[in-house]
Amino acid sequence: FFGNKSPSPQPGLENCTWYRDSSCCVNEEITSLFSGVDVPDRANGNCRNYINYLMCYVCDPRQNVFYDQERLTVCADFCNDLLSACSDAVLKGERLGTRYGTNGSAYCMDRRFQVGTAAESCFTLATDKRILRGAGSSARPNALLMCLMALAVAIFGKGDRKLMMMVMLVGGGVLLMSRGSDALISDSSIKAVAGQVSSSIRSIASGGILRTNLQTVYDNAATVVEDLNTTGILGLIESQLTSLTNDLDTAAMALQSAVQSANRATAGDTPTTLSPGLSTLAPSVFSDADSRSATDALNLVYNSTYRRYINFAQSIVKIPDSVDRNSGALYDTVAWSAAIDRQLMTLQRKRNVRWTYFGSETGMYRMYPANEWPSNFAGFNVDYDPRRRPWYLSATSGPKAVGIFLDCSRSMSSRGRWSIARAAVTEILNSLTRDDSVNIICSKGDYINSDGYQRRESPRVLGCNKQGMMRATSSNRAQLLESLNEQSPSGSGEEHIDALNTLLNLFPTSGTEKRCMNLLVFITDGKDTDPGAFQNICYDHSNTNSGGSVGTRRRYGCNLLQTNFDALYNAVTSAHNSVTTSLRVVGIETGNEGSELPGRLGCNNDGVYIQLLSTNDVRSQMTAYYSYLARLVDMQTMSIEPTSPYVDASGLGRIITLSRAVYDLSGNLLGVIGIDAVLDDVENTLLDDQFGLSYAFLIDTEGRAIVHPRLRPSAELVDDPVYPHIRTLETNNGQPAAFATVLTDMLAQNTGFSAPIV
């Protein structure tokens, strides 16, 4: 699973510990992998244990027996035991016991596993919860060894002797080991065989590769001088980009119109209140991405352009796990949106267009062409809520700078407030796109504990950039989440004012980094005092650890939210009214204490107030946040702008997405359409047409390098790339200075030539 490597002792395994003596994975691999798996709802402890044990197959040293071509073979008895343990768990709104009865094999096959019966060839539960050391474990031979063994067979033929031979390279020579059951082989015979193998290898190295001949041809090659037609190359690139943008523009308008027409056709119908069930819809209307039987019925065929199995005859529909499948609004949306399939088929004929889709406000996601929905290594289909995806959110809010003020004082540690706050921050970070920017400050201050000792605490900017906002790339968001998980609530709220001012200074006020919208998210429980050890902090204490002399009486921790309230409110209001920042405010209260502060901060500054009561389905609890973002801009008149290029998760390489919001006749948001297009033609032209030291590159409107010879090509990217500014690639300490003029002309979208830059 983690590549063709041999098992080794891994005493540091914190999970799958029964593989510590012999493991095909390391702790960091399974920690990262397991964190992305959500078990079914209402899974009991026994069910969770079985699922965890199943996931540990990635560490099993016997993988070469039951894991092949990215397919896991599970023993039928284990499937039955797993289903029995998880019969009360709920998947896609239905109890597993109700859906599968006692047929564990059907459950495993729906997870895209193969089912076996012979324990020696499938994954099952070991008697003592351990895979016995050495039991069937073997590493796959490497390619060189296989080639040498094949060479030995070719040289010596396949005799009837029961002789097993293994050839190994040792220090540039050849070592031949043999084991036979019929006869002893003399040392001289072994040496003779080894000599023949060595001779053949030397022949391959010299004559087979024709090293000498190739060098001679190269030395005698004629030199040709060729002029570089820069005008022609730039003209071709311009033509390709124009074709790409035209395809996207026309496709977006056509798909937006198709969605509006499909919705208007049912505008007079009575909304469904009690859904008869999505299964009552025809397969051409609802092909469930989460149903194996529905996917199998599509007769998918592999397509090299899409690099997956697809069907051009229709779309598929994905319903997020958190959405009630019995919702009448969902039923109606699935029914009327099927009418856009005809338009989706038309768009597919455009050269650069790949995936086309519509995400509804109900959570439904219709995607064309139909394909097999991906599942994770544990066999569960990857969940997908379009309303939380960057392409959806960028179409309903535009680019923005988001500064998150996180109350990290001690009062946040009680009643689950800290968990709620972290869930809110995680939700916001996951909703951002690389066109957004973000940073977080964790606010806490000094305090006196119940023994009268001063404890030092101070606000912390959690982003790597301590002086400003960071692009919301996947790597930057991951860094912020990692830093967030390292924090814990402690201290007082004395430093809230300083923390707020620090955060406000991080917002861009000018230049290319200034976002269309500056958004302050203020997360607090709103408590005026801190519990527990903080009950005496507003009293004077004799403290010898505070830096003063013995007996010095000082006051710490009295300026909490109660006394800071007006100052905090005034600072936020001033930033909201500022011409340079034009701050929008979202006040989030963790818990139900009825705090006045987050409400006033949001509601009195043209913002919004949200109360989060638990960590369950935070997205739904934050519906007001997403609706607020959508209301800030008139998206119906907003120009269509594609996303920055990113790496397609399905393997299409570097793509861009054009998305646009769709509204009904009353101005209510129906959802967002999206179109993915590849950059293959443009990238190939840019990177292929290089002569000597001459090359071409592509930047965006902010000067970031999208394609450049010093950047990795799409084929080598495994994650969304970080696009550096072109200055970092073309200049060194500001030299050559003349490049600044070229860059200015490029950003102004001027066409022309520059003098030679030296």
N, C-alpha and C positions, 0 to 999 in steps of 0.2 A: 504493500500500500504506500509506503514511504520510499519507494525506489528499491532497486535490486541490491539489497545489502544483507550481510550475514547477521544472525542474531548475536547479541553480546550481553553480558551482565549489566543490569541497570539498577543498582541498589537505590537510586534516588527516585524511583517511580512512586508518586503519591497516589495514583489510581492504578488499577490493574496490577496490584502489587504481587499477585501470584506469578507474574512474568518477570520478576526482578532478576532471577537467576539466568534467564535466557529470554531476551526481548528483541523484537524488531522495531521498537520505537523508543524514544527518549521522553523524559518528563515534559519538556517544553512542547513537543509535538502534540501529545494527547491533551495537555492543558489548553492549547489553542484550539484544537479540533473539537473537543468535547464542549467547550463554551458556546459553540454555535448550534447546539442541539437542544430543542425544547421537547420534553416528553409530553404525551397526550394529557389533556385536562383530566383531573380526578384520578390520576394514576396513584395507587397506593405504594407503600414502601417496597413491597415484594415486587411489584411491577417495575418500579424504578431500578431495583437491583438487577432484575433480568435484563432490562434494556442496557444498563451500564455494563453488564457482563458481555452482552452481545457486541457493544461498541468496542470492547477490548480486543476484538479479533484483529485489530490493526497492529497489535503487539505480539500476536501469537507466532512463534517460530515455525509453525506448520502451515503458514500461509500459502506456500508453494503447492500445497495439497488442495486447499479449498477456495483459494482466491485467484481467479484467472481472467484476463481481459476485462478487468475492472468489474467483475461480477463475483459476488460472494455466494457460496453454496452452504446452506444451513441444513443440519440434520432435521428430519421430520419430527423426531421426538422433542427436540429443543423448541421447534415452532409451536408444537402443541402445549408444552409447558409455559412458554412465553405468553401465548394467548390466554391460557388459564389464569395466569397471574395478573393479566391486564384486562380481563373481561369486563370490569366495571369502568375502565378508562374510556374517555370520550374523544373520538377523532372525527372531525368534520361534522360535529353535531350529533353523532350517533355512537351508542355504546358498542365497543368492539365485540362483546358477547352477543349482542343482538344482530350485528352485521355478519359475523363469521361463525356463530355457534361454537362448536368445538373443533372446527376445521383450521388447525394451525397452519397447515400447508398453504391454504388459500390466503391467510393473513400474510405469510412470508412472501408469497409470490406477488401480492399487491405492493409489497415493499421493494419489488424488483430484484428479490433474491431468487436464486435457484434452490430447489429442495432436493436433498439426497437422503439416502437411507443407510448407506454403509458408513459407519463411524470413522473409518480410516480415510474417507474422502470428503468429509463435510465437517462443518464446525458444530460442536455440541458442548454440553456442560460436562466438564471433567468431574469424576466422582468426588474428589476432594477439593473441588473448586480450583484446581491447579492443572496446568499443562505439565505433565511429567517431563523432567529434564531428559533431553535426548530422544524423546519418543517421537520418532518420525521426523525430527528436525533436520533439515539439510539446506545448505545455501545453493542457489542456482549457480552453475559454473559460469565463469565470465566468458565473454565473446572470444578472446584470444585463445583461451584454453580449448574451447569448442572447435575453433578453426584448426588448431594443431592436432586435435584428436581426429578430425575429419581428414586432415592431411595424412596422418598415419594410416588410416583405413584405405585411403586412395593409393598409398604406396605399397602396402602389404596385402591388400585384398581382405576378404572376409572368409578366412579359413574355417574349418570345422572344429579346430582346436578350441577348448574352453579356456581361452586366454583373455584376460582383461588387462588393457594397457592404459596408462595415463602418462601424458607427455607434459613436462613442466619446463619452463625457462628458468635457468639458474645462472646468474652472473654472465649472461651472454652466451652460455653454452646450452646444451640440452641434457636433461636428466630423464631417463626412461625407467619407469618402475613397472614391474610385472607381477602378476599372481595367477597361477594356473593350477588346475586340479589334475591334469593328465600327465604332465611331464615337466621335468626341470629344464630351465633354459640356461645355457651356459653364459658365463660372463662375456665371452667373446661374441656370442650372438647378440647380446644386449648392446655391446659396444658397436657392433656392425649396424644394428638398427638405428642407434642414436646417431651414428655418423651419416647415414642416409638422410635422416630427418634434418640434421644440421645443414647438410649440403642443399637440401631442397629449400630451406628457409633462406640461406644465403642467396640462392638463385632468385627467389622472390624479391629480396631486398635490392639486388643489383640489376639483373636482367629483366625481371618481371615488371619493375616500375620504369625501366629504361631511363634511369637517372642521368647517365652519361649522355645518351642521345638527346634527351630533352635539353640539357645544358648547351649542347652544340647548336641545336636549332635556335635556341634563344640568343646565343652569342652572334649568330650569323643573320639574325632578323634585320630587315631593312628599317630605317627610321623614316617616318612619315610626318610631315608637318601639316597640321590641320587647324584651320581657324575656328574659333568657338563662336557659334551663331547665337549670341546672347539674346538678341531681339526675338529670334525664333523660339528659343526655349521659354522666355518670359511670356511670349504670346500664347504658347501652348498651355502653360500653367494658368494663365488668365482665362483661356477658353475652358479649361477643365473646371476651374473654380466657378466660373459663370454658369456652366452647365449644372454643377452641383447645387448652387444656390437657387437656380431656376427650378430645378426638380423639387427641391424642398419647399419653395414658396408655393408653387402650383399645387403640390400634393397636400400641403397644410390647408390651403383654402378649400380644396375639393373635399377633404375629409371633414373639416369643420362644418361645411355646408351639408354633407351627408348626415352627420350626427344631428344637426338641427332639424333637417327634414324628417328623419326617422322619428324624432321626438314629437314634432308637430303633427305627424300623422295620427298620433294617439292622444293628442291634447284634449279631445272631447270625451275620451273614455273615462269611466269611473275608476279611480285608483283601487287597486286590490288591497283589501284589508286583511283577509285570511288567505294566505298563499296555499294553492292546491299542491305545492311541491314542485321544485325545479325539475324533478324526474318526469313530470307530465309533459314537459316541453319536448318538441321534436329534436332529434339529434342534430339536425342542421341549424337549430336555434341555440341549443345548449349542449355543447360537447365539453364535459367536465374534465378539466386538466388534472383533477385529483382522482379520477376514476381510471383504473387500469383497463377495464372492459371498454370504456368509451374511447380511450386512446388506441387500444388494439383494433377497434372497429374502423379507425381512420385509415388503416393500411398505409402507414407512413413509409416513405421511401427516402433513402439517403440522398442528400443533395450537397455536392461539393462546394457550391457557392455559399450556402448557409452553414455548412459543416455540421449538420445534424439531420435527423430523420424528420421529414416534414410532409405536409399535404397541402397543395395549393387550392384545393376545392373548397375550403372553409376555414373559419377561425376556431380557436378554442377559448374557453372562459375559465378564469381562475377566480375563486372566491376566497378571500382572506379567512384565516382561522377564527378571527375575532368577530366576524360578521354572522349574524343570525340568518341561517339559510331559509328560515321560514318567514322572513320579512316580506311583506307585500310589496314594498317599494323596490326591493331587490328583484323580486319576481318580474315586476313590470319592466324594470330596466333591462334585464336579460332578454325579455321578449322583444321589446321595440328596437334594441340596439342590434339585433341580428340583421336588420335591414341594411346595415352599412357594409356587409360582406362584399357586395358587388363592387362598391367603390374601392374597398381594400384590394380586391383582385386587380383592378385597373391600375392602381398605383404601383403594384409589384413589377409592372413592365418597364418602369423607369430604371435606367442603367445603375444609378447610384443608390437607389432606395432598397432597404432591406426590411427590417421589422416595422410594421405599422400597427397601431393599437389605440384603444380608447379606455381611459380609466374614469369610472363614474364616482360621483360623490357618495354613492351607496357602498362603494368598495369593490364593485365588480370590475374586472379587467378583461377586456376582449382583445385577443392578439392574433395577428395574421402574419404568415401562414401558420396553420395548425402544426404543432410539434409536441414531442414528449416532454412534459414538464420535468425539470431536473429534481433529483432527490439527493439527500445528503448520505453520508456513508453509513448512517444507522437505518436507512431505508425509509425515512419520512420525507415526503415532498417538501421542498423548500417553501416556506410561507412567503407570501407577497401581497402587500397592501399598496396599491398604486398611490393612494393619498399620502403616503409617507415617503414616496420616491422623489429624488431631486428634480426629475423632469416635470413632475406634477406640481411641486411646490414653486419651482422657478416660474412656471407659467401663471401662477396665481399670486405671486408676490414680487417678483423681480429681484435683482441683486440687492444685498443688504449687508450692513455691518452689525453684528450682534454682540453686545457686551453683556455678560451674565454676572450679576452681583449675587453671590451665594453666601447667605448667612451661615457661618461656620461656628457660631458661638455655642456654648454648652447647652442652652435650652433646646437646641435642635436634636439633641440625643434622645429625648424622651418621646414616647407614644409613636414611634416609627417615623418621626418627621424627617430624619436624615435619609432614610431609605426613599421616602417620597421625593425629597429634594434631588437626590442623585438620579432617580428615575426621570424626573422632569428635565434635568440637564441632559441626560442621555437621549431623551426623545427630541429635544431641540437640536442637539448636535447631529443626530442621524437625519434630520430633515434638511440640513444645509447642503448646498452644492458648492463646487469649487469656484463658482462665481461669487459666492458670499465670502465674508471674512468674519472672524470670531475671536474672542478671548474671554477668560473667566478670572474673576478675583474671588478668593476665599477669604471672607472677612471675620477676623477674631482679634481680641485685644487682651492686654494684661488683666490679671485678676488676683484677688486675695482668697486663698482657700480658708477653710473653717479653722485652721490652726494659726491663721494670721500671717502666712508666708506668701510673698508675692510670686506669682508664676508668670513668666514671660510668654506672650503670644503676639503675633503680628499678622497683618494681612499678607496674602501671597497671590501673585499673578501666576496662574497655572500653566499658561502657554510658554513655549520656548522663547517666544519674542516677548520681552518684558517692557518694550517701549511702544508697542502698537498692536494692531490687529494682525491676525494670521489668516492666510487663505484657508478656506475650509476644505482642504484636500483630505483624502482618506487617511493619509499618514498623519497630518496635523490633528485631525479629529481623534484618531487612535491615541496620539500622545496626550491630548487633553483628557480623554477618558482614563488613561492609565494614571495620570497625575491626580485626577478626581478620586480614583479608588484608593489612593495613598493618603487621602485626607480623612480626618475624623473631627467631630464637633468638640470644641473645648474653648475655654476662655470666655471673655465678656464681649459686649458690643461696643466697648469704648472707642474702637478704631473704625467704626462704620463710616464716619464722615471722611476720614483720610482715605479709606478704601474706596469709597464712592468717587472721590475726586481723582484718585489714581486711575480708576476705570474710565471716567469721563475723558481723561487726557489721552486714553488709548484710541479714541474714535478719530478717524481721519477727518480733517477739515478742508483739505484742498488736494490738488494733484490727481494723478490717475488712480490712486487707491481710494478716493472718496466714493463711497457707494451711493446708490440712489436713495437709500433709506438707512438711517441710524436707529437702531432698536436697542433699548435698555430693558433687560429682563431682570427684575428684582425678586429674588426668591427668599422668603423668610417665614418663620412661624409667627412673627409679629409680637412675640412675648416681650414684655417690658423688663422682666427679671429672669434670672437663671436659677433653676432649682438645685436642690441637694446642697453641695458644698458652697453654693453661692448665697446662702440665706443671710450671711453676715457681712457681705462685701461692702455694704454702704455704711459700715461703722469704722471708726478709727481703730487701728491696730498698732501695737508695738511690734516692730519687725526688724530683726537684725540682718535679714537676707535681702533687703530691698536696696542696698547700696548706701543706706544712712547709718548713723551711729546707733548704738544700743539705746532703746527707749524712744527713738524718733517715732512720732505719731503721724501716719499718713492716711490718705483716703484713696482707695482704688475701686474701680468698677461701679461707681455710682452713675456715671453718664451712660446709661444703656439706652435702649430704644425710646424709653419714656422721655428722657431729657434730650435725646438726639432727634426726636421726631420732627420738630419744626425745621431744624437745620437740614436734615435729610430731604424733607419735602421741598424746601426752598431751593436746595442745590439741584434737585431733579427738575423742578419747574423752570429754573433759570436756563438749564441746558435745553429743555424743550422749546423755550421761546427764543433760543439763540439762533441767529441767522446762519452761523457756521456749522452747527451740529444738527439743528432741527430734529431733536430727539423725540422718538416715539417710545412709549413706556408700556410694559406689560408687568403687572403686579401679580405674583403667584404666592398664595398662602398655602403652607403645608399644614394640613390639619383643619380643625373646625373651631378655633379659639375665638373667632369673630374679630380678628385684628383689624384695626382701622387703617394702619399704615399702607399695606399693599393695595387695598381698595382705593384709597385716596391718590396714591401714586399713579395708578393706572387710569382711573376714571376721570380725574381732574386734569390730565395731561394728554387728552385725545387718545387715550390708550384703552386697555382692557384689563379687567381683574378676573383672575381664575383661582378657584379653590380646589386643591387636590386633596382627596380624603384617603387615598390608598395607592398602592403601586399597581393595582389591577387595571389593565387596559388604559394606561395613561393617555394614549392617543385619543380615545373617545372623551376622556375628561378634559382634554385640551382642544376640543373642537372650536371653542370660542377663539383660541389663539390663531388657528389656521383661517377661520372665517374673517378675523380681524385683518390678517395680512392680505387676504384677497380683496378686502374693501378699500385698502389704502391706495390702490392704483386702478385707473380705469382700464382694465385689461382688454376691453373690447376695442379700444382705439390704440392700444399699445402696439408698437411695431414688433414684427416677428424676429426674434434673435435666437440663433441656435446656441446650444451649450458649447463650452470649451471641449475640445476633443478628449475622449476618455477611452479606456480599454473595455470592449464589449465582453460581458461575462460569459457569453455563449461561444466565444472563440472567433469572432469576426475581425479581430484586430482593433485598430484605432477607428472610432466612429464619432460622429456628432449627432445630437438629437435636436430636432425642432419640435417644440411643444406649444400648444396654444389652448387657452381656456375656451369653453363652449357654454353659452348661456341659452336659456329658454326665452319664450316671448315675454315673460314677466321680469326678465333680468336675473333670474335665479341661476346659480352655477350648476350646470349639468355634470361637468367633469372636464377632462383635459384630453386632447388628442396628442399623439406622439408619433414621430417618424424618425427612424434611424437611417443614417446614410454613412457609407464607408468613404475613407480618404485614400483608397488604394491608388487610383490613377494619379492623383496629385503627388502623393508621397513617392511613388515609383519614378515619376518624371524628375522630381527634385533631386533624388538621390542617385539616379542612374546617369543623368547627364552631367557628369563631372569630367573635366579635362585638366590633368596636372593639378595645379593649385587653385583652379577655378571651381566654384561650386555655387549652388543656389540654396536659399533658405526661406522659410515662411514664418512670419510673425503674426500675432493678433493685434487688435486695435490698441492694446496697452503695451505693446513691445515685447511680449513674451514669445520665446522661440517655440514654435509648434513642430517644425521639421528642420533639422540641421544635421550635417554630417557628424557632429560631435555628440548628438543625442542618440539614444537607442532607437532602432526602427521598430515598427509596430510588432513585427514577428517575435521580438525578444522581450516585449513588455508583458508582465504578469499582473500589474496593478496600475491604477491610474497614475500617469506620470506627473512629476512636478515640473512645470515649464519655467525654466530660468529666464530672466530678462536677457535680451539679445546682447546687451552691453557686456554681460559676464562671459559671453562666448566670443565676442568680436574685439574686445578691448582689454588692455592690461594696464591698470592704474590710470585709466583715462586716455591711453594711447592706442592707436593713432587718434589724435583729437579730431581729425577731419571726419571720422565716422559719426560724430554727433550730428553733423549737418545732414548726412545721408539718412540717419534715423529720424530726424525731424521731418524730412521730406516724405519718408515712408509712412509715418504716423499721420501726416496730413493727406495721405493717399495721393501724392503727386507721382507723376510718371516722368522719367527722364534718365539722364546719365550723370555720373559724378566724375570729377577728375580722379586720376589714380591715387589710391590711398596707400601711403608708404608708412 
